[in-house]
Structures are given as structure tokens and as C-alpha cells.
Amino acid sequence: MKLLLVATLLTTSLFAYDPLKLSVPATPEPLDLAVTDSKRDRVLPIRVYLPVAVKPAPVVLFSHGLGGSCQNNPYLGKYWSARGYAVVFVQHPGSDESVWQGKGLAQIPSAMKQAASLPNFLLRVADIPAVLDQLTSWNALEGHALHGQLDMTRLGMSGHSFGAVTTQAVSGQSLAVGGARFTDPRIKAAIMMSPSVPAAGSVERAFGSVRSCPGCS
């Protein structure tokens, strides 16, 4: 009888826990904006989830996987923004939803494979500093929707699959070819979802210099 009572109490306790439950008001509707990188003649759609009360808020960038968009993973945007973060979802033309849209089912696998290319990787890693530069400008621009909303000194990044590879690259990974690095020192922390090991070279060499704060000793 005692064992049954304990089991019942434990089960009730576990099911009573809701990690998504919050006591704060609902977060605002996300903002859809576009970053224009005139140097590369490239337009990057972004979707921004802002918290209710934290101003300026720490910032989290998110890079989508192959074939995705800035509108993917809204649950992450809502979850993180509800906990005080400004969340910026970046869309990467060339490896986004345009890869498969308008194509037949038989064509999609080949199109996706072609899009997972070095040129698109290089575009992606250059997208991140372009977005960060624009966010910094908008944050300082009176009258803009993001004015004063962002704490650009507290910046993290995350991404899924190809987005995780993008995150790895700008967060300190050293590439096998010539030891190339695309680190952006403004990114202080990163979480990769479905990341990839280096295609060539050792893991130790690729990630040995990664720090929680790139450039810090």
C-alpha cells in the first residue's frame, strides 16, 4: 500500500510539471524584417521574437537547417523570448526553402544535396556578421522597432544541422583547409543542434581553440 502511494505521488508530481508554463504575459507577435547586405547584393529575411519586459535583452541568433526558413522553429522563439531573450531567426538564401519549393518529389533530394555546398556554407558564415552589424545599427536607431531592445554585448547563437555547421564556424571552429576560421568574437556562447564533426582533420584541431568567450584567455 505504501509503495502504491509513493508511486502515485511521484507520477502526479511528474505530470504536474510543465516546462513551458510561465507566469508572465504572452510575448509580442514576432517582427519580420530584412537585412540588406549591399556589399554582396544579398537580402536576408529575419524573424525577431522579443521578450515582454527585458530591455535591452540578451540576443540569441538561430540559423536554420538545409531547406528551412526564418519562420521555422517558432516554439524555440516563443520559449526563449518568454524567458527574457531577444531571438533572431536568420534565413540563408540559396540553402533555404527556395531549394525545394516548386520542385517535384523526385527532384528534391538532388536539389537539397547540391545546396549543401561549400559556396552556400561561405554565404552562410558571411550572413551572420552582416545580420549582427544591422542589428547593432537598428538598436541605435531612434524610431526603429528594435531601438533599445537588444543587448549586443550578450550574444549567443544556435542552429540546426546546416545551421549547426554555420554556428560552429562562427563560434571558433578551425577548418581543415588552411586552418580557415570565420569566428565572430561578438558571439559569446553557442548551442548546436545536430552538429557535424569535421569532414577532414582531427576534432581536437578543429575545436581546440573554441572558448565560451572567443578571444578570451
LINWO-V674472 format. One record per pair of residues at least 24 apart in sequence whose ideal C-beta (glycine too) atoms are under 6 Angstrom apart, sorted by sequence separation. I is the first residue (numbers start at 1). J is the second residue. D is the distance in Angstrom with one decimal. If there is no record, write none. Layout:
{{I	J	D} {I	J	D}}
This chain:
{{46	70	5.5} {168	192	6.0} {176	200	3.9} {27	52	5.8} {45	70	5.1} {60	85	5.0} {95	120	4.3} {167	192	5.2} {176	201	3.5} {188	213	5.1} {94	120	4.9} {25	52	5.5} {58	85	5.6} {59	86	4.9} {60	87	5.0} {61	88	5.1} {62	89	4.8} {63	90	5.6} {69	96	5.4} {24	52	5.8} {49	77	3.7} {57	85	5.9} {69	97	4.7} {164	192	3.9} {57	86	4.2} {66	95	5.5} {94	123	5.7} {164	193	5.6} {185	214	4.9} {51	81	5.0} {54	84	4.3} {67	97	6.0} {157	187	5.1} {164	194	5.6} {185	215	4.4} {155	186	5.3} {164	195	4.2} {165	196	5.4} {183	214	5.3} {49	81	3.9} {67	99	5.1} {92	124	4.9} {155	187	5.6} {174	206	5.5} {51	84	4.9} {67	100	5.3} {155	188	5.8} {156	189	4.2} {157	190	4.9} {158	191	4.5} {160	193	4.3} {161	194	4.8} {173	206	5.4} {160	194	5.7} {92	127	5.6} {50	86	5.4} {49	87	4.3} {172	210	3.7} {48	88	5.3} {90	131	5.4} {46	88	5.6} {47	89	4.5} {124	166	4.5} {128	170	4.9} {172	214	5.0} {46	90	5.5} {125	169	4.8} {67	112	5.9} {125	170	5.8} {45	91	4.2} {66	112	5.9} {66	116	5.5} {27	81	4.7} {132	186	5.8} {27	82	5.4} {129	184	5.3} {128	184	6.0} {125	182	4.2} {22	82	5.2} {86	150	5.4} {44	127	5.6} {59	150	5.3} {37	130	4.2} {58	151	5.2} {55	149	5.9} {56	150	5.4} {57	151	6.0} {56	151	4.0} {65	160	4.5} {35	131	5.2} {58	154	3.7} {59	155	4.9} {60	156	4.9} {61	157	4.4} {62	158	5.2} {63	159	3.5} {65	161	3.5} {66	162	4.4} {65	162	5.0} {65	163	5.2} {35	134	4.4} {50	149	5.9} {64	163	5.1} {63	163	3.3} {63	166	4.4} {63	167	5.8} {31	145	5.7}}
